[in-house]
Amino acid sequence: MVKNIRLIALVFLVIVSFFILLKGLDKTNNYSPNLNSSKIDFNFKAKFLYSDEESTLHELINDKDFSIINIWASWCLPCRDEHSFLLNLKSLDKLNIIGINYKDNEINAKKFIKELGNPYSKIVVDPSGVNSIELGAYGVPETILIHNKSKTILKKYIGPIDDEKLAELKMIIKNEN
């Protein structure tokens, strides 16, 4: 009798565990915050990659209608994949592309740009990663499209830009006033 009770309890425990784990499979693993129409702090200071001067993000984004902030690193393979798409975006007149070099060696970052080309109007470094995290970055690459006049985020992409995201970015820039 005691063996049967133990066996029934064990089977019941296994069945309950199975259903708890099965329920967990239905939950999303996307931990992204609301990515549209957010405000960000533009006052952080960062040093330029090619000089010892510093600037705030606010100073970097003021000269055109839109800015893209692209967080990248030379050690990041997806950053290499998206680089040609950034070069394609460079030709848009209304767009200012700012690169934030994330937790990288400056020599490697300069080599990366020399090898693949420079799509950025300005590049700043974030050796500790703190500034990028304050912008809401989870890792690299990440791309944030900002409307310069309203200082709002129009779109944020986690991961590399591809053909679909490139077309979407161009459409947003073309249609936004």
N, C-alpha and C positions, 0 to 999 in steps of 0.2 A: 504494500500500500504506500509506504513512504517513497519507494523507488518511482512509483507511478506519479506521485505528486511532484517529485523533483523533475521527472521527465516532462511533465505537462508545463511546469514553470519554466524550464529551459526552452521548450518549443515556443511558449508564449513570448519569452524574452527575445528570442531570435526573430520571431514574426514582427514584434513591435520595433525592434532595431531596423529590420528591413524596411518597414514603412517610413520610419523617420529618415533614413538615408535616401529613400526614393523621393520623399517630399523635398529634401534638400537639393536634389537634382533639378527641380523646377525653378529654383531661385536663380536670378541673374547674377553674374559675376562682374557686371559693369558698375564700377564705383565712381563714375563720373558725376560731378555736380552739374547743375543746370549750366549749359555751355553758351547760352545765348543771352544777349542784352545784359551782361554783367559789367560792373565797373571794376577797374583795377587801379592800384596805386602806381602813379607814374613818377614818383619822387625818388625812387632808389637810384643810387649813384653806382656807376660801373666804369671801369677803365677800358679804353679802346685797345683792341688787339695790336694795332700797329703803332701805338704811341703810349706815352705815360699819362696822357690827359684823361680826365674823367668827365663824364656827362651824366645827366639824369635822363631817364626814358622820356620824360616830358619834352626835353630839348631835342631829342632825336626824331620825334614823330610830327613835328609841326610844319614841315615844308610841303606836303602834298595832301590830297584828299583822304587817302587811305594809307595805312601802314600794315605791313605784315611783320610780326615778330616771330622769328624762326629760331627755336632752341635746338642746337645741334652740337655734335662732338666728332672729332676725327676718328675716334675709336668705335663709332656707331655705324654698323653696316647699313641699316635702313636709311641713315642720313646720306650715305653715298647714293643709294637708290633714288632718293627724292631730289638730289642736287640738280639734275637736268631740268626738272619741273620748275625749280626756283629760278634757274637761268632763263627759262621761258617766260616767267612772270616779270622778270626784270625789264622787259620791253614795254610794259604798260606805263603810260605817262602819269596816271593818277596815283601810282603806287610807289611807296617807299618801303624797301625791304631791310629790316634790321635783324642782324644775326646776333644771337647770344650764345657764345661758346661755353658749353656746360662742362664743368669738372674735367678740364682738358689740359694737356701740356701745350704751352703757347707755340713751341717749335713744331709740334705735330699739327696743330691747328693751321699754322701758316703754310706748312707743306701741303695739307689737304686743300686749301684754297688755291695754292699755286698749281697743283696738279689738276683740279677739277674746274677751276674758274671761279670768279667772284660774283655771285648774284646780289650781294648785299651792298647797300649804299653806305652802311656803317656796321662795324662789328665790335661788340663789347664782350668782355670776358667775365665769366662767373665761376671762378675757381672753386668756391665752396659749394655752389649750387643753391645758396640761400635766396638770391634774387629770383631765380627761376621758380623755385618752390613758392615764393610769395606771389608770383604771377599765376599760380595754380597749376604748374607743370607737375606731371607725374614721372616724367623721364624724357628721353630723347628718341626720335625727333617729335617736337610739337610745334604747331603753327597756329598763331592767333591773328585774325584779321580785325583791325581796329578802324573805326570811323574817326578820323582825326579831330573833326570839329566837335562832335558830341562826346568824344573820349569813351566810347562804348565798344564792347566786343561784339562784332557782327557774327563771327564764326570761329570755332576752335576745333582743330583737328589733332587728335592724339594718334601718333603714328605717322608714317611717311605720306607725303602727297603723292597721288597717282593720277592717272588720266581723268578719272571721274571727279576727284577733288579739285584738280586744276580747272576743269570746265566749270565747276560750281563756283570757284573763286572768281573766275573771269566774269561769270554771269552776275554775281553779286556786285562786283565793282562797276560793271557796265550799267546795271539797273539802279544802283543806289545814288541818291542825289545829296 
